[in-house]
Amino acid sequence: MESDPLQQLRDVHLPPDPAWWPPAFGWWLLAALIIAAVVWLVRRAVIAHRKRAPIRSAKTLLAGMYAAYGEGQLSAVEFLHQGNEMLKRLLVRAFGRQKYARMSGERWLQELDLISSSDDFTLGSGRVLGAQRFKPEPDINVEELNQQLQKLLQMVRP
């Protein structure tokens, strides 16, 4: 009796599964792109955080001034003058906008309106930051002025 030739064949052996390491070139490229994107995003976040540092400082200063006014350590006129000085320092020194350095009066109020995207300074109680602050007894509503200055600080961009 003849033997069956198919029975003499060995079973089919599959090759081993490919190893996960080292990854293919495409995975290396994807990893490099992801790392570069993360580094770029972190760098942009750090730069943005540093650029906004003067604004955070001005907000802290304004809150301290308002607290001092509430405790009676600061008069309304002093709050007004220090608030104006804080705005000038922020815009001129911190952000280098030299055009604001010599502004006063109506022109200064118009620029503050442009920054805040409102008319709180030319028509509202923020008007006292103009020429009115040099009057002997300016009409100052410190609560409203504080709110307007906070709103303005929210709108300032480095």
C-alpha positions as MATLAB code, in Angstrom:
seq = 'MESDPLQQLRDVHLPPDPAWWPPAFGWWLLAALIIAAVVWLVRRAVIAHRKRAPIRSAKTLLAGMYAAYGEGQLSAVEFLHQGNEMLKRLLVRAFGRQKYARMSGERWLQELDLISSSDDFTLGSGRVLGAQRFKPEPDINVEELNQQLQKLLQMVRP';
ca = [
       0.000    0.000    0.000;
       1.280    3.316   -0.924;
       1.532    5.981    1.709;
      -0.315    9.187    1.248;
       2.188   11.946    0.325;
       0.018   14.623    1.978;
       0.418   12.912    5.294;
       4.146   13.304    5.089;
       3.883   17.134    4.972;
       4.420   19.099    8.117;
       1.800   21.465    9.477;
       1.980   25.129    8.397;
       3.803   27.282   10.961;
       2.959   30.950   11.114;
       5.791   33.422   11.515;
       6.069   35.077   14.948;
       4.087   38.269   15.538;
       6.099   41.390   14.849;
       7.658   42.963   17.926;
       6.332   46.317   19.080;
       9.831   47.671   19.563;
      11.390   49.377   17.675;
       8.431   51.162   16.167;
       8.228   51.937   12.513;
       9.513   55.233   11.098;
       6.000   56.710   10.943;
       5.552   56.301   14.708;
       8.883   58.054   15.356;
       7.778   60.890   13.112;
       4.414   61.156   14.884;
       6.109   61.180   18.304;
       8.498   63.930   17.183;
       5.597   66.027   15.898;
       3.647   65.591   19.126;
       6.665   66.544   21.250;
       7.326   69.595   19.077;
       3.675   70.668   19.339;
       3.664   70.276   23.128;
       6.907   72.265   23.477;
       5.520   75.008   21.225;
       2.229   75.193   23.181;
       3.996   75.308   26.552;
       6.336   78.008   25.302;
       3.426   80.099   24.003;
       1.588   79.664   27.317;
       4.644   80.789   29.295;
       5.137   83.829   27.046;
       1.459   84.783   27.352;
       1.605   84.352   31.130;
       4.667   86.603   31.360;
       3.130   89.246   29.119;
       0.044   89.408   31.346;
       2.091   89.781   34.552;
       1.798   93.614   34.591;
      -1.977   93.318   34.251;
      -2.156   90.902   37.177;
       0.027   93.273   39.186;
      -2.229   96.219   38.326;
      -5.305   94.249   39.366;
      -3.657   93.430   42.684;
      -2.679   97.075   43.164;
      -6.231   98.222   42.364;
      -7.700   95.728   44.830;
      -5.273   96.951   47.497;
      -6.163  100.568   46.799;
      -9.875   99.808   47.030;
      -9.379   97.917   50.284;
      -7.359  100.840   51.687;
     -10.155  103.202   50.641;
     -12.720  100.959   52.346;
     -10.664  100.982   55.553;
     -10.323  104.769   55.454;
      -6.578  104.732   54.797;
      -7.036  106.321   51.367;
      -9.251  109.262   50.459;
     -11.383  109.311   47.317;
      -9.065  111.882   45.719;
      -6.002  109.751   46.495;
      -7.776  106.701   45.054;
      -8.505  108.696   41.906;
      -4.910  109.913   41.458;
      -3.374  106.533   42.261;
      -5.794  104.815   39.881;
      -4.793  107.162   37.070;
      -1.107  106.673   37.886;
      -1.566  102.900   37.868;
      -3.154  103.061   34.404;
      -0.359  105.244   33.038;
       2.327  102.973   34.493;
       0.648   99.904   33.048;
       0.197  101.309   29.569;
       3.427  103.301   29.249;
       6.046  101.403   31.205;
       4.810   97.828   31.066;
       3.546   97.790   27.482;
       5.701  100.552   25.996;
       2.820  102.584   24.598;
       4.571  105.930   24.754;
       1.686  107.818   23.148;
      -0.210  107.609   26.451;
       2.584  109.198   28.481;
       1.592  112.814   27.833;
      -2.137  112.337   27.373;
      -4.575  114.014   29.697;
      -8.012  115.505   29.653;
     -10.531  114.566   26.990;
      -7.983  112.819   24.757;
      -6.968  110.501   27.641;
     -10.614  109.684   28.341;
     -11.229  108.876   24.667;
      -8.254  106.501   24.640;
      -9.526  104.796   27.795;
     -12.894  104.387   26.073;
     -11.175  102.802   23.084;
      -9.318  100.358   25.313;
     -12.404   99.450   27.329;
     -14.748   99.375   24.293;
     -17.247  101.519   26.148;
     -18.090  105.144   26.869;
     -17.639  104.845   30.633;
     -14.806  107.361   30.677;
     -16.073  110.108   28.389;
     -19.714  109.919   29.501;
     -19.737  107.874   32.734;
     -18.326  108.353   36.184;
     -14.837  107.584   34.839;
     -14.864  111.126   33.502;
     -13.144  112.218   36.707;
      -9.894  110.723   35.352;
      -9.758  113.643   32.902;
      -9.400  117.308   33.759;
     -11.966  117.032   36.573;
      -9.484  115.331   38.846;
      -7.589  118.615   39.204;
     -10.598  120.472   40.590;
     -10.507  121.304   44.304;
     -13.436  118.975   45.067;
     -13.962  116.497   42.209;
     -17.201  114.508   42.182;
     -15.891  110.956   42.681;
     -17.944  107.787   42.936;
     -15.192  105.410   44.048;
     -17.311  102.262   43.758;
     -18.216  102.944   40.123;
     -14.691  104.106   39.300;
     -13.276  100.914   40.799;
     -15.649   98.805   38.677;
     -14.738  100.739   35.545;
     -11.023  100.363   36.223;
     -11.459   96.619   36.787;
     -13.378   96.355   33.529;
     -10.656   98.326   31.765;
      -7.961   96.019   33.133;
      -9.913   93.060   31.767;
      -9.856   94.621   28.304;
      -6.169   95.640   28.205;
      -4.080   93.461   25.903;
      -0.290   93.296   26.024;
];
